[in-house]
Amino acid sequence: MRWMYGFATVALALLASALGVREQAAAVRAAETVRTLDLRLERPGEPAVELHFLVSAPSDAAARDAALRAARELAPGATIAPLVGEASGAPGAATAAFALWPWKWEDAELPVRVAYNPEGAPSGVTAATVEAALAPWNAVVTTRFRFAALELTNARPGIHLGVADGTNTIGWLDLGCAEGCVLGVTSKLPDAHEVDIVMNADPGANLGTGAAGTLDTQSILLHEAGHLAGLEHSCQPLIGVCSPLESEAVMYWRYAGIKRTLAADDVAGISALYPVPAGQVPLAPAPITPLPAPAPVALSLTAGWNLVVLPSGPLQPVMEKLTCVRAVYFHNGFGWTAWVRGTPATLNTLATIDAGAAYWVWSNAACTASLP
């Protein structure tokens, strides 16, 4: 099994308290450099796991520490070793600008089905965001590769836990952001040809629409979808100097802000892996059918204490709708965490709602809100 860690970030020291959360995040990102770091996990009797990190950090050492922490958390007990950059020119690669990672889909597996679980997604990120990230790959007329229409699912991605369910799933899990922040994990299972993508639901990951200092989820998923299709990074940093054309690619090894359309190298790569047969006319673009928006659910609270299940994901947007709530308490098995209205964000210990968990909510009046 091979895993690909997508995007990770390392938190810097807190800025002046006068800065808002978004402005603070934007200033932190501006002071960091995004770089690639590769590791391999090895365990007795099991296939090696190759991890591809894209890390935002102030130094090479900080990036390495963040990657090592993430690897130890998700694969405890595994031996961690550096992964030497592989030369491009693997089967299916037309030039040194792109390479295969680590296998490609068989024709019988096309179009590739992908399911999306929106539970825990940050505000502004919807199924339409995922559809928009898959669509550019379907618009390339010189390749036979296609994604099928996006499906909704209640299942969670689980290949990173050794659980294969036969579905390529994109979903959100709280990966935490203590002393560093893994933004996404893409895992590939060679034998079963299954791919799962996990995006980090922790608010500290700063995933959003690319506005107000957030990282652009659509750009990240477009890149991850390229790995799902079978493409490696367009240029390996250990192999020569990357050309300007390679640095423009979605599959470039560094995250460079909002990048929602494919570049020439991306088109060349996917066309080389899955060329249209000789003599056949170019294929027409295949649309990703839009999914219906999920119906909102009305949540009613009474004055006093309420024990309720809240929508998973960031807590703050939910509290902005439930204006009667003064405090939320949750016992995580080790101790109590709390959110209290009017308390600075840095002092609140509860920021994310876990799926299916019950929370004690104190309300000073009755109120009702329509929630996703």
N, C-alpha and C positions, 0 to 999 in steps of 0.2 A: 504494500500500500504506500502511496506517496501523497503527501499533503503539501499544499501550498499556502503559506501564510501570506495574506495580502498586505494590508496596510497597518502599521503600528505607529504609535506616537509616544513620546516621553515628555512628561510634564516638567516645566521649569518652575523656579521659585515663584511664589505668589507675587503679582504686581501690586501696585498701590491700590488700596481698598476703594478709592474713588472710581476705579474702572468698573464697568459692568461686566457680567459674565462673558458676553459675546465679544466685547472689546478686548477683554483680558485674553481670551482664546486667540483672537486675531493677532495680538501683539506677540504672544508666545510662538505661534506658527511662523511669524515673520523673522524671529530670531533663530529658527532652526533650519537645518539642512536635511533634505530627504535623500536617503541612500538605501542601497540594497545590501542585504547580508544573508548568506545561505548557510544552513546547517544540515546535518544528517543525524537522524536518530536510529540507533541500532539496539535491538533486543534479541536475546537468544531464541533461535527457532522461528523468528518472524522476519518478514521482508523489511529491508531498510526503508525508512521514511525520510523523504527529502523535503525540507522546509524552505520556502522562499519568503523572505521578509522584505517589506518596504517600510523603512523606519524613519520617522521624523525625530531628530535628536540634535543636540548642540555639538556632539563630537562622535567620532568613530567608537570610542570606548563606551559612551552612553548608549549608542545604538546596539552594540554587542550585548551589553548588560540587559537591555530591554528584550532582545530576542532570546537570550538564554533563560530569562525569567519566564517568558511565555512558553518556551519549550518544556521547561521543567514542570510547569503547572498542568499542561495538557497531556504530558507523557511522563509521569513520575516513574523513576527507576530506569529510564532508558539511558544509554550511553550517548553523549552528544559529541559530535566531531565536526570540524569544518568540512564544507562541501566545496571541492575544487570546481571552478567554473568549467562547464562542458563546452567543447568546441561546437560551433554551429555546423551546418551541413549534414544534419541527421536526415534519415530518409523522409522525403517529402518537402525538405527545405530547398528553395530554389537558389538562394544566395546566403551569404554570411549574415544578412540582416535579421533573419529570424530562424527559429529552430522549433523542433517538435517537443512538446512537454506533456507527459512522457509517452503518450500514445494518442492515436486518432480514432475516431468513431468509424465503424464499418458501415458500408452503404445500407445494410439492412437495419441499422440503428438510426438512420436519418428519416425524417427530421427528428432532432433531439428534443425529447419532452422535458420541460422544466416546470416545477411546481413552486409556488411562493406562499409562505406563511407570513402575513403582515403583523402578527402579534408582537408587540414590543417595538415596532418601528418608531423613529422619532417623528416629531411634528413636521408635516410637509412631505414626508416620504411615503408614497403610496404604491399600489400595484402598477399604476401608470409610470412611476419612476423605473420600475424593473422592466416593464414593456419597452420603454424608451431606450433602455440600456441594451436590450437584445436586438432591437429593430435594425441598427446599422449593419449588423452581421448578415441579416436576411436581405439587405438591399444590394449586396455585392452580386452582380450579374455574372461574374466570371468564376463563380464557385458553385458547387452542388451542395455545399453545407447549408443547412437551414435549422433554425429552432422552430419547434411546433408552437401552436398557440399556448400562451401561459395559462397554467392551471392554478387554482387556489387549493390550499391544503391546510389541515390542522396538524399535520405531522411536523416534527422538528428535524432539522439536519442532524445526522448521528454517525456519519462515517468516522469522524474523529474519535468516536467512542468504540469503534469496531462494529457498529450496527449498520447493516445494509438492508434497505427496504425496497430496492428496485426502482426508486424514484430519485431524480436529480432535484434536490430541494435547496431553495434559498430561504433563509430564515434569520431571525434575530434572537440572540441569547446574550445575557449579561455576562461579559467576560471580565468585568472589573477594570479599574484604571488606577490601581495603587502603584505609584512610582513607575508609571509607564502605561501605555494603553494600546493593546492590540485592536485594530479596527476591524479586521476581517480575517477569516481563515477559509481557504478553499482546499478541499481534500479530494484526492483521486484514488479510486480503488481499481487497480489494473485488471484483475481477474473478472470482476463483475461489470466493468465499464460503468461505474456509477460515480457521480460527482456531487458533492454538497458544498454549499457556500454559507458560512456563518458570518453575519454582521453583528458588531457589538452594540447592544442596546444601552450600555452605560452612557449617561449624559456626558461624562468626561471624554468620550470618544469624539465628541464634537462633529458627529455626522449629521448632515442636513442637506440643504439644497444648493450649497455653495455661497449663499448670501450671509451677510452679517458675521463673517469670519468663520463660518462652518466649512467643513470639507464637503465636496460635492459627491453625494452618494451615487448619482447616476454615472459620473465619470469613473468612479471606482468599480462599479458593477460592470460597466462596459469593458474595462480592463480584465476583470475577473472572468467575464463571459468568454473572452479570448482564450484564457487558460482552460476554461471548461471545454471550448471547441478543440483545443489541442495545441495552441501556440505557446511557445516560450517567450521570454522577453525579446524585444526586437534587437537589442544589443547587449551583450554581456560585458560588464565593466572590466573584467579581467582579461578580455580578449581585444587588444588594440584600442583605438580611439573611436568612439561612436561618431557617425557622420551626422550632418544636420538633418538629413532625411529620416534617419533612425530616431533622432531625438524628438521629432515631430509626431512619432507614432503613438497611438494609444497603448501599444504593447511595449513602449520604452520602459526601462527598468526604474525610472524615477517618476513619482507622482508630481505633476507640474500644474496643478490647479484644474480648473474646469476644462475638460476635453471630451466633448460629446459626439464627435464625428470621427470616422476612421480616416487615417492618412494613407498615402500611397503604399507605404511599407506594410501596413496592416492588410490592405487589399491584396497585395502580392503574396503575403504569407498564407492567408486563408485560401487563396486561389491555388497556391502550390500544393497545399495539403489535400484539398478536395477540388481538383480541376474539373471543369466541364469537359466531357469526352470530346475527342477530336471530331470535327465535323458537325457537332451539335450546336445549335444556335444558343447564344447566351440566355440564361434563365431570367425570368421576370422577377423583380423584387417580391418577396413574400411578406405580407403584413403580419404583425403580431396582433391578434384579435384583442381589443380592449376588454378587460374584466369589469363586471359590474361593481360599483362601489358598495362596500358592506353597509348594511342598514344600521343606523345608530341605535343605541339602547338607552332607555330612560332609567336613570338612577335616582331614587328618592331617599332623602335622609330626614330623620326626625331630630328635634332638639335633644341634646344630650349625647350619650354614647351610642354608636352604631358599629356592629361587626359586619363588614361588607367585603366582597371581592371587587376590587377595582380593575379597570383596564390596565393591562401590563404595558410597561414602557416608562418614559420619563414621568415623574410625579407632578412637576410644576404645571404642565398644560392642563392636567385634570383638575388641579386645585384652582386654576384660573376660571374654570366653569362652575365648580362647586364653591361658590362664594361664601356659603354659610359655615364652611369648615374652618375651624381654628387650629386643629392639631391632628396629626396622624401618627399612630404608634404601631410598631411591628416587632415581633420577637423572632429573630432569625435562627434560633437554636442555640445561640451563644450568649445573647443579651438583647436588650431593647434598643431599637433605633427609632428616631423620631423626626418629624417635620412639624415646625411650629410657624404659623403665619406671622410675618413681620420680623422673623429672626434672619440674620444674614445667611446667605447660602453656605458660606464657609463653616458655619456653626451647626447647621442642620446635618444630621447623620443619615437621614433617609432621603434619597433622591430618585430611586427607581422602584417601580412596582413589579413584583414578581408575578408571573402568570399563575392564576389559580389560588394564590395565597390570600388569606383573610387578614384584614387590617382593622384595628380599633380606630374609629374616627370620632372626634369630638366636634359637635356642631352647636353653635349658639342659637340656631333657629332651624326650622324645617326648610328644605329647598330641594329642587329637582333640576337635573341637568341631562341633556342629551349627549351621550358619550359614544365614541367608536367602539 
